[in-house]
Structures are given as C-alpha cells and as structure tokens.
C-alpha cells in the first residue's frame, strides 16, 4: 500500500481524489492541498476516508505526491516532495521543462519523477523509437478558441481568440517555447518532448479552431525504426475546457501502474 497526496483540487485533482477514495487497490489518499480551503472541505465531506487538508510542503508526507495545480505553484509542490525522496507525479509537465534541475535533485535524494501520459497517446512508441535515430517529432494541437484564452503567449502578442471564426494558427515553435507560452494547454507537447528527442527539437503548432469541439492532438514522428502518425480527440472537461476528461484517468492509471503486479506498456 502506497500513500498518495494531491496538490490541487480542480478539474484534475478532485476527479483523481474521488477515484482513489472510491477504491484503488494498493493506493490510499492521505492528504490534499487546495487554494480555496473552504471549497475543498465541502468537496471532501462526502469521501469514505477524507484526507487531511495540508499546505503545499505538507504533501511530502505521502509516498506519492501528485501535482494537479496551476503551474505557478509547481515548484512549491515538487521541491519538498523531491527533497523527501518521494515519487513525484506532475500533471503540469510543461512546468518541468524549465526546471530540469529538479531531476538532478531527485537523483541526489533518491526521489523519482514519473511523467504520466496525460491527454496524449503513443508515448510508448515514441520512447521506443527514441532509443534509435529520430529525424523529427511534431505535434499539432487544435482546441476550441476559448480553451486557449488567457494563455501568456496570446496576451503578450495581443492575440484575441474570442472572435476567431476560422481555424487560425496562433503559435509555431519548439516545445520549450510552447510550454512557456501556453502553460495550461501544452503539457502534452512537454511529455512528448521528454519521451522523445527533447524540447528544442520537438516542434509544436497550436491552432484556435472553432470547428472542433474536442481538444485534438496529432503527432508525427519520422524515425529509423518507424514512421508514426497518431491523432487523439479528447473531450474537454466541463470544469476546465483547457484540460481533457482523460487527464485524471491517465493519472489514475499511472498511479495504479506504480503498485500493479502486472504492468502493461513501457
């Protein structure tokens, strides 16, 4: 049995917390942290075994610390968990790219950083291909315009997506710059970059597309071992259209894999 703590009780964290509390073999939810503590207490009231509500550093009491919070508090959750030698599971993978010093700290403390697949697909194939020669990795993300609203890149460049009436490319660049400019939208690109050829060589296009109702990601890989083209269409979360319903499910699958007797996939 491994204990779990979750930082953040939004669209991702609350769904994950409920799933673990409902019964996940080998896992026990013991602590959560949330910005709105009154709302958090109300959400936890119906739990079979309510976890304790702690501050961000207090999450490090658990064996596994899951980050499911705004990217602005990423390091406040990650650093104590890593210093304590815990298993750290980030959902804001884009926030990890400019903080790779955390990997060195984890190596020194004995901690592990386990990046979940999230709203993506094909990471096993990309990881396998990256063991050989890879020519290129690209990801094209299309979201309903409101799903991109508020991104720092759009605000810094004066791009208003609220009136977009046709598919419009709003960004083209590498995964590192995409993660910095769209911290709530391109965790998929960051995970892809870490699985493959790195954030500088992984190329990203982001489209505001009023013609789609699902967050859509298309990956293309040219490698010595294989040519991959994969598309996933994720249903947006009602609580937060910037993320997909599949994201908390992916986190749950990731956590179950940490304690499973039979683990399928790389």
C-alpha positions in Angstrom: 0.0 0.0 0.0 1.4 3.4 -1.0 0.0 6.6 0.3 -0.9 9.4 -2.0 -1.1 13.2 -1.6 -2.6 15.5 -4.2 -1.7 19.2 -4.7 -4.7 20.9 -6.2 -8.4 20.0 -6.2 -9.5 21.4 -9.5 -10.8 19.6 -12.6 -7.9 17.1 -12.5 -7.1 16.7 -8.8 -10.7 16.4 -7.5 -11.6 13.7 -10.0 -8.4 11.8 -9.1 -9.0 12.1 -5.4 -12.6 10.8 -5.8 -11.4 7.8 -7.8 -8.7 6.8 -5.3 -11.2 7.3 -2.4 -13.7 5.1 -4.2 -11.2 2.3 -4.2 -7.9 1.9 -6.0 -6.0 -1.3 -4.9 -2.7 -0.6 -3.4 -3.3 3.2 -3.0 -4.5 5.3 -0.1 -5.3 9.0 -0.3 -3.9 10.7 2.9 -3.5 14.4 2.1 -4.6 17.1 -0.3 -3.8 20.8 -0.7 -6.0 23.5 -2.2 -6.1 27.2 -2.6 -9.8 27.5 -1.6 -9.8 25.5 1.6 -13.5 26.1 2.4 -14.5 24.7 -1.0 -12.0 21.8 -0.6 -13.6 20.9 2.8 -17.0 20.8 1.1 -15.7 18.6 -1.7 -14.1 16.2 0.7 -17.1 15.9 3.0 -18.6 13.0 1.2 -15.4 10.9 1.0 -15.4 7.5 2.6 -12.0 8.3 4.1 -11.4 12.0 3.9 -7.8 13.0 3.6 -6.3 15.8 5.7 -6.0 19.2 4.2 -2.4 20.5 4.4 -0.2 23.2 3.0 1.9 22.5 -0.1 5.1 21.4 1.7 2.9 19.1 3.9 2.1 16.9 0.8 5.6 15.4 1.1 4.4 13.2 3.9 3.0 10.7 1.4 4.8 8.1 -0.7 3.5 9.6 -3.9 2.9 13.3 -4.4 0.7 14.3 -7.4 0.8 17.9 -8.7 -2.5 18.9 -10.2 -2.3 22.7 -9.6 -1.7 25.9 -11.5 1.9 25.9 -13.0 2.7 28.9 -10.8 2.9 26.7 -7.7 4.6 23.8 -9.4 8.0 24.0 -7.6 6.3 24.6 -4.3 4.8 21.2 -4.6 7.7 19.5 -6.4 10.7 20.6 -4.3 9.6 19.3 -0.9 8.5 16.0 -2.4 11.8 15.5 -4.2 13.8 16.6 -1.2 12.0 13.9 0.9 12.8 11.2 -1.7 9.1 10.7 -2.7 7.6 9.7 -6.1 6.6 12.9 -7.7 3.9 12.8 -10.5 3.4 16.1 -12.3 0.3 16.9 -14.4 1.8 20.4 -15.3 4.6 18.7 -17.3 5.2 21.9 -19.2 6.4 23.5 -15.9 9.0 20.8 -15.6 10.9 21.7 -18.8 12.5 24.9 -17.4 13.1 23.2 -14.1 15.3 20.2 -15.1 17.4 20.9 -12.0 14.7 19.0 -10.1 15.8 15.9 -11.9 19.3 16.4 -10.5 17.9 16.9 -7.1 15.8 13.8 -7.4 18.9 11.8 -8.4 20.6 13.0 -5.2 17.7 12.4 -2.8 16.6 9.1 -4.3 13.2 10.5 -5.4 11.6 9.6 -8.7 9.8 11.9 -11.2 7.1 9.9 -13.1 5.6 11.8 -16.0 2.1 10.4 -16.9 0.9 10.1 -20.5 -1.9 12.6 -19.8 -4.1 13.6 -22.7 -1.7 12.1 -25.2 -1.2 8.8 -27.0 1.7 6.7 -28.4 4.3 7.7 -25.8 5.5 4.0 -25.6 6.1 4.0 -29.4 7.9 7.4 -29.2 10.1 6.2 -26.3 11.0 3.1 -28.2 11.8 4.9 -31.4 14.0 7.4 -29.5 16.3 4.6 -28.5 17.4 4.7 -32.1 17.7 7.5 -34.6 14.9 10.0 -34.8 14.7 12.6 -37.6 11.8 14.7 -36.4 8.9 14.9 -33.9 6.0 17.3 -34.4 2.7 17.8 -32.6 -0.3 19.8 -33.8 -2.8 20.9 -31.2 -6.2 22.2 -32.1 -8.6 23.5 -29.5 -11.8 25.5 -29.4 -10.7 29.1 -29.1 -12.0 29.6 -25.5 -9.8 26.7 -24.5 -6.8 28.8 -25.3 -8.0 32.1 -23.8 -5.7 33.7 -21.3 -2.5 32.0 -22.4 0.5 34.2 -21.7 1.7 34.0 -25.3 -1.6 35.3 -26.6 -1.7 38.1 -24.1 1.9 39.2 -24.7 1.3 39.3 -28.5 -2.1 40.9 -28.4 -3.9 37.9 -30.0 -7.6 37.8 -29.2 -9.1 34.4 -29.9 -12.6 35.2 -28.7 -13.7 36.4 -32.2 -12.0 33.7 -34.2 -14.4 32.3 -36.9 -12.0 30.1 -38.9 -9.1 27.8 -37.9 -6.2 30.0 -37.0 -2.6 29.0 -36.2 -1.6 31.1 -33.2 1.8 29.5 -32.5 4.6 27.6 -34.2 7.8 26.8 -32.4 9.6 24.3 -30.3 8.1 22.6 -27.2 10.1 24.6 -24.8 8.7 27.9 -26.0 5.2 26.4 -26.3 5.2 25.3 -22.7 6.3 28.7 -21.6 3.7 30.5 -23.7 0.8 28.1 -23.1 1.4 26.5 -19.6 -2.2 25.4 -19.2 -2.5 23.9 -22.7 0.5 22.0 -24.0 1.5 19.6 -21.2 1.1 17.0 -24.0 3.9 18.6 -26.0 6.1 18.6 -23.0 5.5 15.0 -22.3 6.1 14.2 -25.9 9.4 16.1 -25.8 10.6 14.3 -22.7 9.7 10.9 -24.2 11.4 11.6 -27.5 14.1 14.0 -28.7 13.9 16.9 -26.3 12.1 20.2 -26.1 14.4 22.1 -28.5 13.9 19.6 -31.4 10.2 18.8 -30.8 8.1 21.2 -32.9 4.7 22.4 -32.0 1.8 24.1 -33.8 -1.2 25.4 -31.8 -4.4 26.2 -33.6 -7.5 28.0 -32.3 -10.2 26.2 -34.2 -13.9 27.0 -33.8 -14.7 23.9 -36.0 -13.6 21.4 -33.3 -15.4 20.5 -30.1 -12.6 18.3 -28.7 -9.0 19.1 -27.8 -7.2 17.4 -30.7 -3.5 16.4 -30.8 -1.8 14.9 -33.9 1.7 13.5 -33.5 4.1 12.8 -36.4 7.4 11.0 -35.9 10.0 10.2 -38.5 12.4 7.7 -37.1 14.8 5.0 -38.3 12.6 2.3 -36.7 9.2 3.6 -37.6 7.1 6.3 -39.1 4.3 7.3 -36.7 1.1 9.4 -37.2 -1.3 9.4 -34.4 -4.3 11.6 -33.5 -6.4 11.8 -30.3 -9.6 13.8 -29.8 -10.1 14.5 -26.1 -13.4 15.5 -24.6 -12.8 18.8 -22.7 -13.6 18.8 -19.0 -16.7 20.7 -18.1 -14.9 22.2 -15.1 -11.9 23.4 -17.2 -12.0 23.3 -21.0 -8.2 23.7 -21.1 -7.9 20.1 -20.0 -9.5 16.9 -21.1 -11.6 14.3 -19.2 -8.9 11.7 -20.0 -6.2 13.5 -17.9 -7.3 12.5 -14.4 -7.9 9.0 -15.8 -4.4 8.9 -17.1 -3.1 10.0 -13.7 -5.1 7.2 -12.0 -3.7 4.6 -14.5 -0.2 5.9 -13.8 -0.6 5.6 -10.1 -2.1 2.1 -10.4 0.9 1.1 -12.5 3.2 2.0 -9.7 1.7 -0.7 -7.5 0.5 -3.2 -10.0 1.7 -6.8 -10.1 1.1 -6.8 -13.9 2.0 -3.6 -15.6 1.3 -3.3 -19.3 3.3 -0.9 -21.5 6.8 0.5 -21.4 
